Amino acid sequence: MDWSRTKTILIWAFLLLDLFLGYQVYITRISFSNDKEVAQGEKGNIEFYLNQQNIMLATEVPQDTPVMANLNAEYVGINPLSLKEMPGLQATMEKMSLAAKLDPPMQIRGQITPNELLRQIGQRLMYGDQYSADMHQSNQTRLLYWQMYNKIPVFVAPLDVYLDNGTILGYRQTFYHIREQQNGGRQVISGYVALQSLVEKQIIEPGERIESVTLGYYGSYDADIQTLAPVWRVIHDGKQHFVNAFTGTLERAMETQ
């Protein structure tokens, strides 16, 4: 073997590999920089547009536009045998949810966060670690949580926890088995583009106040098996609308099948 010649070839191979990897890093940084500049320009333009329309933006708008895919969601309920094993619980199965009454009601121990409250319910609640609180739609007598998928809320899978004078009375829960569709993902539009769409359609009107802009998943039918699309949920003056995060079109209100 000609070791000298082999060594030279290896040196050139590693050098070319380093140049290729360096070029990839450069292209990635340029792309990120351009995306960031576009996002900043988009933010400024739409905030100016909202100001012209006398619409108050009272929340931070997420600027991330991740690649997402539709989800397949299947409601299979909760095994009745599992419910019987849960102490201090009176539960009934409804069409798309479980209605549970704590017997006796549970005293809330100390000043706790909404997610810590679920941990206090403990064995009287299944899948509690898969939900996260929505403080925009909660109040002193009802805490609303959403099932999460990859840290993103699923706006068809609520968990309502009912409270009274420092006690937990019970809850109503919807839980889906979820998997991502395998046909590839797409980059979603920004939250600012979703806002502009709602203003242009006169769904958000002059003088209103935008309270929350959240990326999540949503389906238009109350069905056992359904497809969930990425959406931007916008809460304005207490009203709620969903904008498809791929197309920018308004999602219709949920229909019961």
VOKOLLUM-591186 format. One line per field, with one value per residue: residue number from 1; residue in three letters; y, x, z of N, C-alpha, C in turn. Coordinates in nm, 2 decimals, decimal comma. Example, Ala and Ser with C-alpha at 12.3 -4.5 7.8 and 13.67 -1.06 7.14 Angstrom:
nr: c(1; 2)
rest: c(ALA; SER)
n.y: c(-0,57; -0,22)
n.x: c(1,32; 1,28)
n.z: c(0,78; 0,71)
ca.y: c(-0,45; -0,11)
ca.x: c(1,23; 1,37)
ca.z: c(0,78; 0,71)
c.y: c(-0,33; 0,00)
c.x: c(1,32; 1,29)
c.z: c(0,78; 0,79)
//
This chain:
nr: c(1; 2; 3; 4; 5; 6; 7; 8; 9; 10; 11; 12; 13; 14; 15; 16; 17; 18; 19; 20; 21; 22; 23; 24; 25; 26; 27; 28; 29; 30; 31; 32; 33; 34; 35; 36; 37; 38; 39; 40; 41; 42; 43; 44; 45; 46; 47; 48; 49; 50; 51; 52; 53; 54; 55; 56; 57; 58; 59; 60; 61; 62; 63; 64; 65; 66; 67; 68; 69; 70; 71; 72; 73; 74; 75; 76; 77; 78; 79; 80; 81; 82; 83; 84; 85; 86; 87; 88; 89; 90; 91; 92; 93; 94; 95; 96; 97; 98; 99; 100; 101; 102; 103; 104; 105; 106; 107; 108; 109; 110; 111; 112; 113; 114; 115; 116; 117; 118; 119; 120; 121; 122; 123; 124; 125; 126; 127; 128; 129; 130; 131; 132; 133; 134; 135; 136; 137; 138; 139; 140; 141; 142; 143; 144; 145; 146; 147; 148; 149; 150; 151; 152; 153; 154; 155; 156; 157; 158; 159; 160; 161; 162; 163; 164; 165; 166; 167; 168; 169; 170; 171; 172; 173; 174; 175; 176; 177; 178; 179; 180; 181; 182; 183; 184; 185; 186; 187; 188; 189; 190; 191; 192; 193; 194; 195; 196; 197; 198; 199; 200; 201; 202; 203; 204; 205; 206; 207; 208; 209; 210; 211; 212; 213; 214; 215; 216; 217; 218; 219; 220; 221; 222; 223; 224; 225; 226; 227; 228; 229; 230; 231; 232; 233; 234; 235; 236; 237; 238; 239; 240; 241; 242; 243; 244; 245; 246; 247; 248; 249; 250; 251; 252; 253; 254; 255; 256; 257)
rest: c(MET; ASP; TRP; SER; ARG; THR; LYS; THR; ILE; LEU; ILE; TRP; ALA; PHE; LEU; LEU; LEU; ASP; LEU; PHE; LEU; GLY; TYR; GLN; VAL; TYR; ILE; THR; ARG; ILE; SER; PHE; SER; ASN; ASP; LYS; GLU; VAL; ALA; GLN; GLY; GLU; LYS; GLY; ASN; ILE; GLU; PHE; TYR; LEU; ASN; GLN; GLN; ASN; ILE; MET; LEU; ALA; THR; GLU; VAL; PRO; GLN; ASP; THR; PRO; VAL; MET; ALA; ASN; LEU; ASN; ALA; GLU; TYR; VAL; GLY; ILE; ASN; PRO; LEU; SER; LEU; LYS; GLU; MET; PRO; GLY; LEU; GLN; ALA; THR; MET; GLU; LYS; MET; SER; LEU; ALA; ALA; LYS; LEU; ASP; PRO; PRO; MET; GLN; ILE; ARG; GLY; GLN; ILE; THR; PRO; ASN; GLU; LEU; LEU; ARG; GLN; ILE; GLY; GLN; ARG; LEU; MET; TYR; GLY; ASP; GLN; TYR; SER; ALA; ASP; MET; HIS; GLN; SER; ASN; GLN; THR; ARG; LEU; LEU; TYR; TRP; GLN; MET; TYR; ASN; LYS; ILE; PRO; VAL; PHE; VAL; ALA; PRO; LEU; ASP; VAL; TYR; LEU; ASP; ASN; GLY; THR; ILE; LEU; GLY; TYR; ARG; GLN; THR; PHE; TYR; HIS; ILE; ARG; GLU; GLN; GLN; ASN; GLY; GLY; ARG; GLN; VAL; ILE; SER; GLY; TYR; VAL; ALA; LEU; GLN; SER; LEU; VAL; GLU; LYS; GLN; ILE; ILE; GLU; PRO; GLY; GLU; ARG; ILE; GLU; SER; VAL; THR; LEU; GLY; TYR; TYR; GLY; SER; TYR; ASP; ALA; ASP; ILE; GLN; THR; LEU; ALA; PRO; VAL; TRP; ARG; VAL; ILE; HIS; ASP; GLY; LYS; GLN; HIS; PHE; VAL; ASN; ALA; PHE; THR; GLY; THR; LEU; GLU; ARG; ALA; MET; GLU; THR; GLN)
n.y: c(-0,12; 0,22; 0,43; 0,71; 0,82; 0,75; 0,88; 1,14; 1,15; 1,11; 1,34; 1,54; 1,46; 1,50; 1,77; 1,87; 1,78; 1,93; 2,19; 2,16; 2,12; 2,36; 2,53; 2,45; 2,53; 2,81; 2,87; 2,79; 2,98; 3,22; 3,18; 3,17; 3,42; 3,58; 3,49; 3,58; 3,86; 3,89; 3,82; 4,02; 4,24; 4,18; 4,18; 4,45; 4,58; 4,47; 4,54; 4,81; 4,83; 4,73; 4,93; 5,14; 5,06; 5,09; 4,89; 4,71; 4,55; 4,33; 4,14; 3,92; 3,81; 3,50; 3,44; 3,22; 2,99; 2,70; 2,37; 2,17; 1,90; 1,76; 1,59; 1,26; 1,18; 0,99; 0,91; 0,70; 0,67; 0,59; 0,32; 0,14; -0,03; 0,07; 0,30; 0,21; 0,14; 0,37; 0,56; 0,74; 0,86; 0,94; 0,85; 0,91; 0,80; 1,01; 1,13; 1,22; 1,25; 1,22; 1,25; 1,35; 1,32; 1,43; 1,25; 1,24; 1,61; 1,75; 1,91; 2,20; 2,22; 2,47; 2,75; 2,70; 2,61; 2,59; 2,35; 2,20; 2,16; 1,96; 1,75; 1,72; 1,61; 1,36; 1,01; 1,01; 1,10; 1,03; 1,04; 1,29; 1,42; 1,49; 1,73; 2,09; 2,41; 2,66; 2,98; 3,19; 3,13; 3,05; 3,07; 3,17; 2,96; 2,76; 2,58; 2,56; 2,32; 2,20; 1,91; 1,81; 1,80; 1,72; 1,95; 2,14; 2,28; 2,09; 2,18; 2,05; 1,88; 1,91; 1,96; 2,03; 2,16; 2,18; 2,41; 2,52; 2,75; 2,69; 2,41; 2,11; 2,01; 1,84; 1,71; 1,74; 1,55; 1,52; 1,30; 1,21; 0,96; 1,02; 1,06; 1,15; 1,25; 1,08; 1,20; 1,40; 1,73; 2,08; 2,43; 2,65; 2,95; 3,28; 3,40; 3,67; 3,70; 3,55; 3,71; 3,94; 3,83; 3,79; 4,05; 4,17; 4,02; 4,13; 4,02; 4,06; 4,36; 4,72; 4,89; 4,68; 4,44; 4,24; 3,95; 3,71; 3,50; 3,19; 2,90; 2,59; 2,28; 2,18; 2,06; 2,04; 1,89; 1,72; 1,43; 1,07; 0,98; 1,18; 1,43; 1,66; 1,99; 2,21; 2,52; 2,88; 3,01; 3,27; 3,50; 3,75; 4,03; 3,86; 3,67; 3,39; 3,26; 3,04; 3,01; 2,85; 2,73; 2,66; 2,76; 3,00; 3,04; 3,08; 2,86; 2,66; 2,67; 2,42; 2,12; 1,90; 1,55)
n.x: c(0,08; 0,05; 0,12; 0,17; 0,04; -0,22; -0,26; -0,26; -0,49; -0,68; -0,65; -0,73; -0,99; -1,11; -1,07; -1,24; -1,48; -1,49; -1,51; -1,76; -1,94; -1,90; -2,00; -2,27; -2,34; -2,31; -2,51; -2,74; -2,73; -2,76; -3,02; -3,17; -3,12; -3,24; -3,51; -3,56; -3,54; -3,75; -3,97; -3,95; -4,01; -4,26; -4,40; -4,38; -4,52; -4,78; -4,85; -4,86; -5,07; -5,28; -5,29; -5,38; -5,63; -5,75; -5,73; -5,64; -5,35; -5,30; -5,13; -4,84; -4,73; -4,66; -4,36; -4,25; -4,26; -4,31; -4,25; -4,52; -4,76; -5,08; -5,29; -5,40; -5,67; -5,82; -6,09; -6,13; -6,24; -6,25; -6,14; -6,40; -6,33; -6,10; -6,19; -6,33; -6,13; -6,04; -6,01; -6,26; -6,43; -6,69; -6,80; -6,91; -6,97; -6,99; -7,10; -6,86; -6,68; -6,56; -6,74; -6,67; -6,71; -6,58; -6,57; -6,53; -6,54; -6,22; -5,99; -5,80; -5,45; -5,27; -5,11; -5,11; -4,99; -5,18; -5,11; -4,99; -5,22; -5,35; -5,18; -5,23; -5,49; -5,42; -5,45; -5,72; -5,76; -5,70; -5,43; -5,34; -5,09; -5,07; -5,19; -5,23; -5,26; -5,50; -5,50; -5,63; -5,89; -6,00; -6,14; -6,24; -6,40; -6,37; -6,12; -5,96; -5,81; -5,59; -5,54; -5,21; -4,99; -4,68; -4,61; -4,79; -5,11; -5,42; -5,71; -5,95; -5,97; -6,05; -6,00; -6,19; -6,18; -6,36; -6,42; -6,48; -6,48; -6,21; -6,20; -6,19; -6,43; -6,49; -6,45; -6,46; -6,36; -6,20; -6,02; -5,79; -5,64; -5,35; -5,18; -4,93; -4,98; -4,83; -4,76; -4,58; -4,47; -4,55; -4,45; -4,59; -4,80; -4,74; -4,84; -4,90; -4,98; -5,22; -5,37; -5,40; -5,55; -5,80; -5,87; -5,90; -6,11; -6,30; -6,37; -6,23; -6,29; -6,27; -6,17; -6,17; -6,01; -5,72; -5,66; -5,52; -5,30; -5,25; -5,08; -5,20; -5,38; -5,68; -6,01; -6,30; -6,52; -6,71; -6,63; -6,56; -6,34; -6,11; -5,95; -5,70; -5,61; -5,32; -5,36; -5,41; -5,52; -5,72; -5,81; -6,04; -6,18; -6,31; -6,42; -6,37; -6,17; -6,05; -5,78; -5,67; -5,35; -5,20; -5,33; -5,45; -5,72; -6,04; -6,14; -6,44; -6,69; -6,70; -6,89; -7,14; -7,15)
n.z: c(0,00; -0,09; 0,14; 0,17; -0,05; 0,00; 0,25; 0,16; 0,00; 0,19; 0,35; 0,17; 0,13; 0,39; 0,41; 0,20; 0,30; 0,54; 0,42; 0,29; 0,51; 0,64; 0,45; 0,46; 0,72; 0,69; 0,50; 0,64; 0,85; 0,71; 0,60; 0,84; 0,94; 0,74; 0,76; 1,01; 0,98; 0,80; 0,96; 1,16; 1,00; 0,92; 1,16; 1,24; 1,03; 1,05; 1,32; 1,29; 1,11; 1,26; 1,46; 1,30; 1,25; 1,50; 1,68; 1,96; 2,06; 2,29; 2,38; 2,36; 2,04; 1,92; 1,73; 1,60; 1,33; 1,29; 1,13; 1,07; 1,09; 0,99; 1,24; 1,34; 1,53; 1,78; 1,97; 2,24; 2,48; 2,84; 3,01; 3,19; 3,39; 3,49; 3,60; 3,82; 3,99; 4,08; 4,36; 4,57; 4,37; 4,16; 3,86; 3,53; 3,19; 2,92; 2,59; 2,45; 2,65; 2,99; 3,29; 3,61; 3,96; 4,26; 4,56; 4,89; 4,81; 4,73; 4,93; 4,85; 4,89; 5,02; 4,84; 4,51; 4,18; 3,87; 3,73; 3,93; 4,08; 3,94; 4,00; 4,27; 4,26; 4,17; 4,18; 4,12; 3,87; 3,53; 3,30; 3,37; 3,35; 3,09; 3,02; 3,00; 3,15; 3,06; 3,10; 3,00; 2,96; 3,20; 3,53; 3,87; 3,95; 3,76; 3,61; 3,31; 3,10; 2,84; 2,64; 2,55; 2,27; 2,17; 2,32; 2,23; 2,24; 2,21; 2,08; 2,09; 2,30; 2,59; 2,95; 3,21; 3,53; 3,82; 4,08; 4,42; 4,67; 4,76; 4,73; 4,53; 4,32; 4,11; 3,77; 3,41; 3,13; 2,82; 2,62; 2,37; 2,17; 1,99; 1,68; 1,45; 1,11; 0,83; 0,60; 0,56; 0,67; 0,69; 0,67; 0,90; 0,87; 1,01; 1,33; 1,31; 1,04; 1,06; 1,23; 1,06; 0,86; 1,00; 1,06; 0,81; 0,72; 0,87; 1,11; 1,34; 1,47; 1,44; 1,74; 1,90; 2,13; 2,12; 2,29; 2,31; 2,13; 2,00; 1,91; 1,79; 1,77; 1,59; 1,52; 1,32; 1,38; 1,62; 1,68; 1,70; 1,56; 1,39; 1,19; 1,28; 1,23; 1,22; 1,38; 1,44; 1,73; 1,81; 2,06; 2,11; 2,26; 2,43; 2,25; 2,04; 1,78; 1,51; 1,30; 1,01; 1,01; 0,79; 0,55; 0,61; 0,62; 0,77; 1,03; 1,06; 1,32; 1,57; 1,49; 1,59; 1,54)
ca.y: c(0,00; 0,35; 0,51; 0,85; 0,86; 0,73; 0,99; 1,27; 1,14; 1,13; 1,48; 1,62; 1,42; 1,57; 1,91; 1,89; 1,76; 2,05; 2,30; 2,14; 2,14; 2,50; 2,60; 2,43; 2,62; 2,94; 2,88; 2,79; 3,11; 3,32; 3,16; 3,21; 3,57; 3,63; 3,46; 3,67; 3,99; 3,89; 3,82; 4,15; 4,34; 4,14; 4,22; 4,60; 4,62; 4,44; 4,62; 4,95; 4,81; 4,72; 5,06; 5,22; 5,01; 5,12; 4,75; 4,70; 4,42; 4,33; 4,01; 3,88; 3,72; 3,41; 3,46; 3,09; 2,93; 2,56; 2,28; 2,09; 1,81; 1,72; 1,48; 1,17; 1,18; 0,89; 0,90; 0,57; 0,67; 0,54; 0,18; 0,15; -0,11; 0,16; 0,40; 0,15; 0,13; 0,51; 0,59; 0,87; 0,91; 0,90; 0,89; 0,86; 0,83; 1,09; 1,10; 1,24; 1,29; 1,16; 1,35; 1,29; 1,40; 1,38; 1,22; 1,38; 1,71; 1,76; 2,04; 2,24; 2,24; 2,57; 2,82; 2,61; 2,64; 2,50; 2,22; 2,13; 2,12; 1,83; 1,65; 1,69; 1,52; 1,23; 0,89; 1,03; 1,16; 0,96; 1,12; 1,43; 1,48; 1,53; 1,85; 2,21; 2,50; 2,78; 3,08; 3,29; 3,09; 3,00; 3,17; 3,12; 2,83; 2,66; 2,58; 2,49; 2,26; 2,13; 1,80; 1,86; 1,71; 1,79; 2,08; 2,22; 2,24; 2,03; 2,25; 1,97; 1,79; 1,99; 1,91; 2,13; 2,12; 2,27; 2,45; 2,60; 2,78; 2,62; 2,27; 2,06; 1,94; 1,73; 1,75; 1,68; 1,53; 1,45; 1,25; 1,15; 0,90; 1,10; 1,03; 1,25; 1,19; 1,05; 1,26; 1,52; 1,85; 2,21; 2,54; 2,73; 3,09; 3,34; 3,45; 3,80; 3,68; 3,50; 3,83; 4,02; 3,77; 3,81; 4,19; 4,19; 3,96; 4,21; 3,93; 4,15; 4,49; 4,84; 4,92; 4,56; 4,41; 4,11; 3,91; 3,59; 3,44; 3,07; 2,80; 2,46; 2,19; 2,20; 1,99; 2,10; 1,80; 1,65; 1,29; 0,98; 0,98; 1,30; 1,49; 1,79; 2,07; 2,32; 2,65; 2,99; 3,05; 3,42; 3,55; 3,90; 4,08; 3,74; 3,58; 3,30; 3,21; 2,96; 3,03; 2,74; 2,77; 2,64; 2,83; 3,13; 3,05; 3,07; 2,73; 2,68; 2,63; 2,27; 2,07; 1,77; 1,45)
ca.x: c(0,00; 0,12; 0,06; 0,18; -0,07; -0,35; -0,27; -0,29; -0,63; -0,76; -0,64; -0,81; -1,13; -1,15; -1,07; -1,36; -1,59; -1,50; -1,56; -1,90; -2,01; -1,89; -2,10; -2,41; -2,37; -2,33; -2,64; -2,84; -2,73; -2,82; -3,16; -3,22; -3,12; -3,34; -3,64; -3,58; -3,57; -3,89; -4,06; -3,95; -4,08; -4,40; -4,45; -4,39; -4,62; -4,91; -4,88; -4,90; -5,20; -5,38; -5,30; -5,46; -5,77; -5,79; -5,74; -5,54; -5,28; -5,27; -5,06; -4,73; -4,77; -4,54; -4,30; -4,21; -4,34; -4,25; -4,30; -4,62; -4,84; -5,21; -5,29; -5,51; -5,71; -5,92; -6,15; -6,17; -6,30; -6,17; -6,19; -6,48; -6,27; -6,00; -6,26; -6,37; -6,01; -6,00; -6,08; -6,32; -6,47; -6,82; -6,77; -7,00; -6,92; -7,08; -7,07; -6,72; -6,61; -6,58; -6,78; -6,63; -6,74; -6,49; -6,65; -6,58; -6,46; -6,08; -5,94; -5,67; -5,35; -5,17; -5,11; -5,04; -5,01; -5,28; -5,06; -4,97; -5,35; -5,37; -5,10; -5,30; -5,60; -5,35; -5,51; -5,86; -5,75; -5,61; -5,36; -5,33; -4,97; -5,07; -5,27; -5,17; -5,37; -5,53; -5,55; -5,71; -6,03; -6,02; -6,19; -6,23; -6,48; -6,35; -5,99; -5,96; -5,68; -5,60; -5,44; -5,10; -4,92; -4,55; -4,61; -4,88; -5,25; -5,52; -5,82; -6,07; -5,95; -6,05; -6,02; -6,25; -6,18; -6,46; -6,38; -6,57; -6,43; -6,09; -6,21; -6,21; -6,56; -6,49; -6,40; -6,51; -6,24; -6,19; -5,88; -5,77; -5,51; -5,31; -5,06; -4,90; -4,99; -4,70; -4,75; -4,49; -4,52; -4,54; -4,42; -4,71; -4,79; -4,71; -4,95; -4,94; -5,06; -5,35; -5,44; -5,43; -5,67; -5,92; -5,90; -5,94; -6,25; -6,39; -6,41; -6,19; -6,34; -6,21; -6,21; -6,16; -5,88; -5,68; -5,61; -5,44; -5,27; -5,18; -5,07; -5,25; -5,45; -5,82; -6,09; -6,43; -6,63; -6,71; -6,64; -6,47; -6,21; -6,11; -5,82; -5,68; -5,51; -5,26; -5,44; -5,38; -5,64; -5,72; -5,92; -6,05; -6,30; -6,38; -6,46; -6,26; -6,17; -5,94; -5,73; -5,59; -5,21; -5,14; -5,39; -5,49; -5,86; -6,11; -6,20; -6,57; -6,71; -6,72; -7,02; -7,16; -7,19)
ca.z: c(0,00; -0,09; 0,25; 0,14; -0,14; 0,08; 0,34; 0,08; -0,04; 0,31; 0,39; 0,08; 0,16; 0,51; 0,38; 0,12; 0,40; 0,62; 0,34; 0,27; 0,63; 0,66; 0,36; 0,51; 0,83; 0,64; 0,43; 0,75; 0,92; 0,62; 0,60; 0,97; 0,95; 0,65; 0,82; 1,13; 0,92; 0,74; 1,07; 1,22; 0,92; 0,92; 1,29; 1,24; 0,94; 1,10; 1,43; 1,24; 1,05; 1,37; 1,52; 1,21; 1,27; 1,63; 1,74; 2,06; 2,07; 2,44; 2,41; 2,27; 1,93; 1,89; 1,59; 1,55; 1,23; 1,28; 1,04; 1,14; 1,01; 1,05; 1,33; 1,34; 1,67; 1,80; 2,10; 2,27; 2,61; 2,95; 3,05; 3,31; 3,50; 3,54; 3,68; 3,95; 4,07; 4,12; 4,49; 4,59; 4,24; 4,10; 3,72; 3,42; 3,06; 2,83; 2,45; 2,41; 2,77; 3,12; 3,39; 3,74; 4,08; 4,37; 4,67; 4,91; 4,74; 4,78; 4,98; 4,79; 4,99; 4,99; 4,72; 4,41; 4,04; 3,81; 3,70; 4,06; 4,12; 3,88; 4,07; 4,39; 4,23; 4,18; 4,13; 4,08; 3,73; 3,44; 3,19; 3,41; 3,31; 2,95; 3,01; 3,05; 3,18; 2,97; 3,20; 2,93; 2,96; 3,33; 3,63; 4,01; 3,97; 3,66; 3,54; 3,18; 3,06; 2,71; 2,62; 2,47; 2,18; 2,15; 2,39; 2,16; 2,28; 2,12; 2,12; 2,10; 2,41; 2,72; 3,08; 3,30; 3,67; 3,89; 4,21; 4,50; 4,81; 4,80; 4,71; 4,40; 4,32; 4,01; 3,64; 3,29; 3,06; 2,69; 2,59; 2,25; 2,13; 1,88; 1,61; 1,34; 0,98; 0,78; 0,46; 0,56; 0,73; 0,61; 0,76; 0,92; 0,86; 1,14; 1,41; 1,26; 0,92; 1,10; 1,28; 0,95; 0,79; 1,07; 1,05; 0,67; 0,70; 0,96; 1,22; 1,44; 1,43; 1,50; 1,87; 1,98; 2,20; 2,10; 2,42; 2,31; 2,00; 2,04; 1,80; 1,84; 1,67; 1,60; 1,43; 1,31; 1,41; 1,75; 1,63; 1,76; 1,48; 1,31; 1,15; 1,34; 1,16; 1,29; 1,37; 1,53; 1,80; 1,85; 2,15; 2,10; 2,33; 2,48; 2,14; 2,00; 1,64; 1,47; 1,16; 0,96; 1,00; 0,65; 0,44; 0,66; 0,62; 0,90; 1,05; 1,11; 1,46; 1,58; 1,47; 1,65; 1,45)
c.y: c(0,12; 0,44; 0,66; 0,90; 0,85; 0,84; 1,12; 1,27; 1,17; 1,28; 1,57; 1,58; 1,49; 1,72; 1,95; 1,88; 1,88; 2,17; 2,28; 2,17; 2,29; 2,58; 2,58; 2,51; 2,76; 2,96; 2,88; 2,92; 3,22; 3,31; 3,20; 3,36; 3,63; 3,61; 3,55; 3,81; 4,00; 3,90; 3,95; 4,25; 4,31; 4,20; 4,37; 4,64; 4,59; 4,51; 4,76; 4,94; 4,80; 4,85; 5,15; 5,18; 5,03; 4,98; 4,74; 4,56; 4,41; 4,20; 4,00; 3,79; 3,63; 3,43; 3,33; 3,05; 2,79; 2,48; 2,18; 2,00; 1,80; 1,60; 1,39; 1,16; 1,08; 0,89; 0,76; 0,56; 0,62; 0,42; 0,19; 0,07; -0,02; 0,26; 0,34; 0,14; 0,27; 0,55; 0,73; 0,93; 0,85; 0,95; 0,83; 0,89; 0,90; 1,06; 1,11; 1,28; 1,21; 1,27; 1,28; 1,38; 1,34; 1,36; 1,16; 1,48; 1,72; 1,90; 2,08; 2,28; 2,35; 2,65; 2,75; 2,66; 2,55; 2,36; 2,14; 2,09; 1,98; 1,72; 1,62; 1,60; 1,37; 1,12; 0,90; 1,09; 1,08; 1,06; 1,26; 1,50; 1,52; 1,65; 1,97; 2,32; 2,61; 2,89; 3,19; 3,26; 3,02; 3,11; 3,10; 2,99; 2,73; 2,68; 2,50; 2,45; 2,21; 2,02; 1,85; 1,75; 1,78; 1,93; 2,18; 2,18; 2,18; 2,09; 2,18; 1,87; 1,86; 1,91; 2,03; 2,08; 2,23; 2,29; 2,53; 2,62; 2,70; 2,47; 2,23; 1,97; 1,82; 1,79; 1,68; 1,67; 1,46; 1,42; 1,17; 1,07; 0,96; 1,05; 1,12; 1,18; 1,18; 1,11; 1,38; 1,64; 1,97; 2,32; 2,62; 2,88; 3,15; 3,38; 3,59; 3,79; 3,64; 3,62; 3,92; 3,96; 3,79; 3,96; 4,22; 4,13; 4,03; 4,12; 4,00; 4,29; 4,60; 4,86; 4,79; 4,54; 4,27; 4,06; 3,79; 3,54; 3,31; 2,97; 2,66; 2,38; 2,20; 2,11; 2,05; 2,01; 1,73; 1,50; 1,20; 0,97; 1,10; 1,34; 1,63; 1,86; 2,17; 2,45; 2,75; 3,02; 3,19; 3,45; 3,70; 3,94; 3,96; 3,64; 3,50; 3,25; 3,14; 2,98; 2,92; 2,79; 2,74; 2,74; 2,97; 3,15; 3,03; 2,93; 2,75; 2,63; 2,48; 2,23; 1,93; 1,67; 1,34)
c.x: c(0,09; 0,06; 0,07; 0,07; -0,20; -0,37; -0,31; -0,44; -0,72; -0,77; -0,73; -0,96; -1,19; -1,16; -1,20; -1,48; -1,61; -1,56; -1,72; -1,98; -2,01; -1,99; -2,24; -2,44; -2,39; -2,47; -2,75; -2,85; -2,79; -2,97; -3,23; -3,23; -3,22; -3,48; -3,67; -3,61; -3,71; -3,99; -4,07; -4,03; -4,23; -4,47; -4,48; -4,51; -4,76; -4,95; -4,92; -5,04; -5,31; -5,40; -5,39; -5,61; -5,82; -5,81; -5,62; -5,48; -5,23; -5,20; -4,93; -4,77; -4,64; -4,49; -4,25; -4,31; -4,29; -4,31; -4,39; -4,69; -4,98; -5,19; -5,41; -5,55; -5,83; -5,96; -6,19; -6,23; -6,20; -6,23; -6,27; -6,41; -6,16; -6,07; -6,30; -6,25; -5,97; -6,08; -6,14; -6,37; -6,60; -6,81; -6,88; -6,95; -7,03; -7,04; -6,92; -6,64; -6,64; -6,62; -6,75; -6,66; -6,65; -6,58; -6,57; -6,49; -6,32; -6,04; -5,81; -5,57; -5,26; -5,20; -5,04; -5,07; -5,12; -5,23; -5,03; -5,11; -5,38; -5,30; -5,16; -5,42; -5,54; -5,43; -5,66; -5,87; -5,65; -5,55; -5,34; -5,20; -4,96; -5,16; -5,19; -5,28; -5,38; -5,59; -5,63; -5,86; -6,07; -6,07; -6,18; -6,30; -6,45; -6,21; -6,00; -5,82; -5,70; -5,50; -5,33; -5,04; -4,79; -4,55; -4,70; -5,02; -5,33; -5,65; -5,96; -6,07; -5,94; -6,05; -6,07; -6,25; -6,27; -6,42; -6,49; -6,50; -6,31; -6,09; -6,23; -6,33; -6,56; -6,43; -6,47; -6,39; -6,26; -6,05; -5,88; -5,64; -5,47; -5,19; -5,05; -4,92; -4,85; -4,68; -4,66; -4,55; -4,50; -4,51; -4,55; -4,69; -4,77; -4,84; -5,00; -5,02; -5,20; -5,43; -5,48; -5,55; -5,80; -5,97; -5,96; -6,08; -6,35; -6,44; -6,35; -6,22; -6,27; -6,26; -6,19; -6,02; -5,84; -5,61; -5,52; -5,42; -5,19; -5,19; -5,11; -5,30; -5,60; -5,89; -6,23; -6,55; -6,60; -6,73; -6,53; -6,34; -6,22; -5,96; -5,82; -5,58; -5,45; -5,34; -5,37; -5,52; -5,62; -5,84; -5,92; -6,18; -6,38; -6,43; -6,34; -6,28; -6,04; -5,91; -5,64; -5,45; -5,14; -5,20; -5,44; -5,64; -5,92; -6,17; -6,34; -6,58; -6,74; -6,86; -7,02; -7,21; -7,26)
c.z: c(0,00; 0,02; 0,23; 0,06; -0,07; 0,18; 0,27; 0,04; 0,08; 0,36; 0,30; 0,10; 0,28; 0,49; 0,30; 0,21; 0,49; 0,55; 0,31; 0,39; 0,66; 0,58; 0,41; 0,63; 0,79; 0,58; 0,54; 0,82; 0,84; 0,61; 0,72; 0,98; 0,86; 0,70; 0,93; 1,08; 0,87; 0,85; 1,14; 1,14; 0,92; 1,05; 1,29; 1,15; 0,99; 1,23; 1,39; 1,18; 1,16; 1,44; 1,43; 1,23; 1,41; 1,71; 1,84; 2,07; 2,21; 2,47; 2,32; 2,17; 1,90; 1,74; 1,53; 1,44; 1,20; 1,17; 1,12; 1,04; 1,07; 1,14; 1,31; 1,49; 1,68; 1,95; 2,14; 2,42; 2,72; 3,00; 3,19; 3,42; 3,57; 3,64; 3,82; 4,04; 4,12; 4,25; 4,50; 4,47; 4,20; 3,96; 3,63; 3,29; 2,98; 2,68; 2,41; 2,53; 2,89; 3,22; 3,53; 3,85; 4,19; 4,50; 4,78; 4,82; 4,81; 4,81; 4,91; 4,90; 4,95; 4,86; 4,61; 4,27; 3,98; 3,77; 3,82; 4,11; 4,07; 3,95; 4,20; 4,37; 4,22; 4,11; 4,09; 3,93; 3,65; 3,34; 3,24; 3,37; 3,16; 2,92; 3,06; 3,06; 3,08; 3,06; 3,13; 2,94; 3,10; 3,42; 3,77; 4,03; 3,86; 3,60; 3,42; 3,14; 2,92; 2,71; 2,53; 2,38; 2,14; 2,20; 2,32; 2,20; 2,17; 2,16; 2,10; 2,21; 2,54; 2,84; 3,17; 3,44; 3,74; 4,04; 4,29; 4,64; 4,85; 4,79; 4,57; 4,40; 4,22; 3,88; 3,53; 3,19; 2,93; 2,66; 2,46; 2,24; 1,99; 1,81; 1,49; 1,21; 0,92; 0,64; 0,46; 0,62; 0,64; 0,72; 0,78; 0,90; 1,00; 1,20; 1,36; 1,13; 0,96; 1,15; 1,16; 0,87; 0,86; 1,06; 0,91; 0,65; 0,79; 1,07; 1,35; 1,40; 1,50; 1,65; 1,96; 2,04; 2,18; 2,23; 2,42; 2,17; 2,03; 1,93; 1,86; 1,73; 1,70; 1,49; 1,43; 1,35; 1,55; 1,72; 1,70; 1,69; 1,39; 1,28; 1,21; 1,26; 1,25; 1,27; 1,46; 1,60; 1,85; 1,94; 2,14; 2,16; 2,38; 2,38; 2,10; 1,85; 1,61; 1,33; 1,12; 0,94; 0,88; 0,55; 0,48; 0,65; 0,75; 0,91; 1,11; 1,25; 1,46; 1,57; 1,53; 1,55; 1,53)
//
